[in-house]
Amino acid sequence: MRDRPVIYSGLLIFVAFLTLPVWHNLFARVTAKGPAPVLPAVQKQCVAPLAYMKSSHMNLLFQWRDQVVRQGSRDFTAFDGRHYTMSLTKTCLNQCHGAKADFCDRCHNYTAVSLPCWDCHQDSKPLLRNTRKTGPPAPLDIAGSGPSWRRGQTRPFALLRSAR
């Protein structure tokens, strides 16, 4: 009977820790609303319906990659009969979504997704901005930067270094 204050205080502390995320979000004024990517102003129709693109756009991009790399086919016929070139940078980014930072990165950073796409593809907008005539280009770090190399492949310059 004399343990009642200890039990009640333990239950109170347990409930406080259990509801701590809720209280934190209320006081920090954090909402559950996700990021708002900048929608394209030029194109009103995507290559697939909006619901499919929200949930499965990576499946579409993986299918495009496989068809281009393995079969050599670059023509994609959309659900409405329109034809597109299967290319992340030429079709999606250049014709429709503009800047990767305004569209792709907002959702992917919010969900903490790391993408292998950008190992090979580059956002052309920042690349064009950095090509101004401001001086000589910076030397390339061949050993450390660049795409992640697949298992079993040698880096292009590894043979040159081993021959020295």
Sequence and secondary structure as in RCSB ss.txt:
>XXXX:A:sequence
MRDRPVIYSGLLIFVAFLTLPVWHNLFARVTAKGPAPVLPAVQKQCVAPLAYMKSSHMNLLFQWRDQVVRQGSRD
FTAFDGRHYTMSLTKTCLNQCHGAKADFCDRCHNYTAVSLPCWDCHQDSKPLLRNTRKTGPPAPLDIAGSGPSWR
RGQTRPFALLRSAR
>XXXX:A:secstr
 TTHHHHHHHHHHHHHHHTHHHHHHHHHT  S        SS SS SS HHHHHHHHHHHHHHHHHIIIII   E
EE TTS EEE  IIIIIIIIII  TTTTHHHHHHHTT   SGGGT   HHHHHHTTSSSSS     TTTSSS   
TT   TTHHHHHH 
